[in-house]
Amino acid sequence: MPAAVILAGGRSTRFGEKDKAVADLAGVPMLRRVADRIEGVIDDLVINCREDQRESIVDAMRDYAQPITFAIDRDPDRGPMAGIRSGLAACDAEYAFVVACDMPFVDSELVSYLFETAHGYEAAVPQLEDGWFQTTHAVYQPNVMVEACDIALEQDERKIIEPLFELDYRVVDAEDLREHGSLESFENINTRREFDAASQRFRP
């Protein structure tokens, strides 16, 4: 029974005053677009957010087909690693896909492939041609990743890549990813200009 964690607790300072997670992306809140695109490959959804976001996110996720659990950031300014830790700690699944709320082009076929390749490992992490590990678009065994994040946070380590090195993980390279989905899945939206451009792509 695979699960997913959507990370929505960031402050999104480059986006402006409005909460990026629930910004209206061509008629649908951006977080809901992410959730809708992965609905068919998960059985449970965890949303990691701040307490002050909860009400607007509940509204955005109204009538979603899968069960939803909220993982509230008690200290929301510790960065994405803390968000991953909180979200995965709320998962009961053997494997969970972690994705940022600003990745509205996430490809469900690619997510399904990441779940497949994670079996026998503690994580399956994409690595694109630029060499960056896509840690906020990866599959993890929740319990071991939570432990690795705890170790890193206790050491005041903020680099999101650090917990990964404590895991037995499989790298999924760009060539392999192209064979099983679209690399558009990794596009994220940080600015209003990027948001407006993405909105045009969703309009009929």
C-alpha positions as CSV (number, residue, x, y, z in Angstrom):
1,M,0.0,0.0,0.0
2,P,2.1,2.9,-1.2
3,A,1.7,6.4,0.3
4,A,2.7,9.9,-0.7
5,V,3.9,12.9,1.2
6,I,3.3,16.4,-0.3
7,L,5.6,19.0,1.2
8,A,3.7,22.3,1.5
9,G,5.1,24.0,4.6
10,G,7.8,26.2,3.0
11,R,7.5,30.0,3.2
12,S,7.8,30.5,-0.6
13,T,9.5,33.9,-0.2
14,R,10.3,34.2,-3.9
15,F,6.6,33.7,-4.8
16,G,5.2,36.7,-2.9
17,E,2.8,37.0,0.0
18,K,0.2,34.5,-1.2
19,D,0.6,30.9,-0.1
20,K,2.1,29.1,-3.1
21,A,0.6,25.7,-2.1
22,V,-3.0,26.8,-2.6
23,A,-2.4,29.4,-5.4
24,D,-5.0,29.1,-8.2
25,L,-3.2,27.3,-11.0
26,A,-5.5,27.6,-14.0
27,G,-8.6,27.0,-11.8
28,V,-7.1,24.4,-9.4
29,P,-5.0,25.0,-6.3
30,M,-1.4,24.0,-7.1
31,L,-1.2,21.4,-4.3
32,R,-4.4,19.8,-5.5
33,R,-2.9,19.5,-9.0
34,V,0.0,17.6,-7.5
35,A,-2.3,15.3,-5.5
36,D,-4.7,14.7,-8.4
37,R,-1.8,13.5,-10.6
38,I,-0.6,10.9,-8.2
39,E,-4.0,9.8,-6.9
40,G,-4.0,6.6,-9.0
41,V,-0.7,5.2,-7.7
42,I,-1.1,5.7,-3.9
43,D,-3.4,4.5,-1.2
44,D,-2.8,7.2,1.4
45,L,-1.8,10.8,1.2
46,V,0.1,12.8,3.9
47,I,0.3,16.6,3.6
48,N,3.1,18.3,5.5
49,C,2.3,22.0,6.3
50,R,2.2,24.7,8.9
51,E,-0.8,25.0,11.2
52,D,-1.8,28.3,9.7
53,Q,-2.1,26.6,6.3
54,R,-4.3,23.8,7.3
55,E,-7.7,25.4,6.8
56,S,-7.0,26.5,3.3
57,I,-5.4,23.2,2.3
58,V,-8.4,21.3,3.7
59,D,-10.6,23.4,1.5
60,A,-8.3,22.7,-1.5
61,M,-8.4,19.0,-0.9
62,R,-12.2,18.7,-0.5
63,D,-13.6,15.4,-2.0
64,Y,-10.1,14.0,-2.7
65,A,-10.5,10.2,-3.3
66,Q,-7.7,9.0,-1.0
67,P,-7.5,9.2,2.8
68,I,-5.5,12.3,3.9
69,T,-3.4,12.8,7.0
70,F,-1.9,16.1,8.1
71,A,1.6,16.2,9.4
72,I,1.9,19.7,11.0
73,D,5.3,21.4,11.3
74,R,5.8,22.4,14.9
75,D,8.9,24.3,14.0
76,P,8.2,25.3,10.4
77,D,11.5,27.2,9.8
78,R,13.8,24.2,10.0
79,G,13.7,23.6,6.2
80,P,12.6,20.8,3.9
81,M,14.5,18.0,5.7
82,A,12.3,18.6,8.8
83,G,9.2,18.6,6.5
84,I,10.2,15.2,5.0
85,R,10.8,13.9,8.5
86,S,7.4,15.0,9.7
87,G,5.6,13.8,6.7
88,L,7.2,10.3,6.6
89,A,6.7,9.9,10.4
90,A,2.9,10.1,9.7
91,C,3.1,7.2,7.1
92,D,2.2,3.6,7.8
93,A,3.2,2.4,4.3
94,E,6.3,0.4,3.5
95,Y,7.2,3.0,0.9
96,A,6.2,6.6,0.4
97,F,6.8,9.0,-2.4
98,V,7.8,12.5,-1.3
99,V,7.1,15.4,-3.6
100,A,7.1,19.2,-3.2
101,C,3.8,21.0,-3.6
102,D,5.2,23.2,-6.4
103,M,5.8,20.3,-8.8
104,P,2.4,20.3,-10.6
105,F,3.6,18.3,-13.7
106,V,4.5,15.2,-11.6
107,D,4.2,12.2,-13.8
108,S,2.3,9.3,-12.3
109,E,3.9,6.7,-14.5
110,L,7.3,7.9,-13.3
111,V,6.2,7.8,-9.7
112,S,4.9,4.2,-10.2
113,Y,8.3,3.3,-11.6
114,L,10.1,4.8,-8.6
115,F,8.0,2.6,-6.3
116,E,9.0,-0.4,-8.4
117,T,12.7,0.3,-8.3
118,A,12.7,1.1,-4.6
119,H,11.9,-2.5,-3.7
120,G,14.9,-4.2,-2.1
121,Y,16.3,-0.7,-1.2
122,E,15.6,1.9,1.4
123,A,15.1,4.6,-1.2
124,A,14.9,5.3,-4.9
125,V,16.2,8.7,-5.8
126,P,16.3,10.3,-9.2
127,Q,19.5,12.0,-10.4
128,L,19.2,14.3,-13.4
129,E,21.9,15.1,-15.9
130,D,23.0,18.2,-13.8
131,G,24.0,15.7,-11.1
132,W,21.5,16.9,-8.5
133,F,19.7,14.2,-6.5
134,Q,15.9,14.9,-6.6
135,T,15.3,14.3,-2.9
136,T,11.9,16.0,-3.0
137,H,10.8,13.7,-5.8
138,A,11.8,10.4,-4.5
139,V,10.6,7.2,-2.8
140,Y,11.7,6.2,0.7
141,Q,11.1,3.6,3.4
142,P,9.6,6.0,6.0
143,N,11.0,4.5,9.2
144,V,14.7,4.5,8.1
145,M,14.5,7.9,6.4
146,V,12.9,9.4,9.6
147,E,15.8,8.0,11.7
148,A,18.3,9.4,9.2
149,C,16.7,12.8,9.3
150,D,16.6,12.8,13.1
151,I,20.4,12.2,13.1
152,A,21.0,15.0,10.7
153,L,18.7,17.4,12.5
154,E,20.3,16.6,15.8
155,Q,23.7,17.6,14.3
156,D,22.1,20.8,13.0
157,E,22.7,19.7,9.4
158,R,20.4,21.5,7.0
159,K,21.5,20.0,3.7
160,I,18.6,17.9,2.4
161,I,20.9,15.4,0.8
162,E,22.6,14.3,4.1
163,P,20.1,11.8,5.4
164,L,20.2,10.0,2.1
165,F,23.8,8.9,2.6
166,E,22.7,6.9,5.7
167,L,20.4,4.8,3.5
168,D,20.8,1.9,1.1
169,Y,19.5,3.8,-1.8
170,R,19.2,3.2,-5.6
171,V,20.0,6.0,-8.0
172,V,17.6,6.4,-11.0
173,D,19.4,8.3,-13.7
174,A,18.0,10.6,-16.4
175,E,18.1,8.0,-19.2
176,D,16.2,5.5,-17.1
177,L,13.7,8.2,-16.1
178,R,13.0,9.1,-19.7
179,E,12.2,5.5,-20.5
180,H,9.5,5.4,-17.9
181,G,8.0,8.9,-17.9
182,S,8.5,12.6,-18.6
183,L,11.3,14.7,-17.2
184,E,8.7,17.5,-16.9
185,S,7.8,15.7,-13.7
186,F,10.8,17.5,-12.0
187,E,9.8,21.0,-13.0
188,N,9.1,23.2,-10.0
189,I,7.6,26.6,-9.6
190,N,9.3,29.2,-7.5
191,T,8.3,32.6,-8.9
192,R,5.1,34.3,-10.2
193,R,6.5,34.3,-13.7
194,E,7.0,30.6,-13.6
195,F,3.6,30.2,-12.1
196,D,2.0,32.2,-14.9
197,A,3.8,30.2,-17.6
198,A,2.6,26.9,-16.0
199,S,-0.9,28.2,-15.9
200,Q,-0.9,28.7,-19.6
201,R,0.2,25.1,-20.1
202,F,-2.8,23.8,-18.1
203,R,-5.4,25.9,-20.0
204,P,-7.2,24.2,-22.9
